[in-house]
Amino acid sequence: MTSESRTAVVIPAAGRGVRLGPGAPKALRALNGTPMLIHAVRAMAESRAVSLVVVVAPADGAPEVKTLLDDHALPERTDFLVVPGGDTRQESVRAGLDALPPGFDIVLVHDAARPLVPVDTVDGVIEAVRDGAGAVVPALPLADTVKQVEPQAAGVPEPVVATPERARLRAVQTPQGFDRALLVRAHESVTENVTDDASMVEQLGEAVVVVPGHEEAFKVTRPLDLVLAEAVLARRRANDGF
């Protein structure tokens, strides 16, 4: 990788987001009056290293998402592409990868439900791939003690079987960054035990490295997360003067 390596971002946004309750797909839920997807796209396009953002829409919603992107102000220096996704996140990411034109050596994969990622985090991931890492994830140390349990039926107390050493654990975020060829190989080879794209690279026996994440890169999954996201946006408006 060199400083001239071009970067594209794939944003899988085909999920329904059932934990947020009934209504529009999670990526299209409004955050401060603007769909979360638009916030996420803008967060990626804020990086001057990003030349292309590929949004993977619900299979029956690609025209709607394309109209959504056309209706919102986005950086002119960045190109945008909308493609239909699959039934699973992995299928949707693969659809985004298949849609990438030649000439992009670095690919980021970003959750549409992480709308507030600071540009410094995006740039940090890209820089690590340019410096030679094949797979990079932003992550934060855990604040809470973690217990490993033996799962039980709903309502039944779960016995603790271990307490992992917290200092060795990290909470992983996105965007995750990859050498394009490595990520494509992972999607061609790995079909089981997929928790994120980095886990697929791990199953190939390839190294994944961690760079600092950011507390504002949290995932909006439940209604309370929407409240927190609105508060972050309000603080940003107050600090930035708009």
Helices and strands as residue ranges (DSSP letters): E 7-12, G 18-20, G 26-28, E 30-31, E 34-35, H 36-45, E 50-57, H 62-71, E 79-84, H 89-99, E 106-109, H 119-130, E 135-141, E 148-149, E 160-162, G 166-168, E 170-172, E 176-179, H 180-189, H 197-203, E 209-212, G 215-217, H 223-240
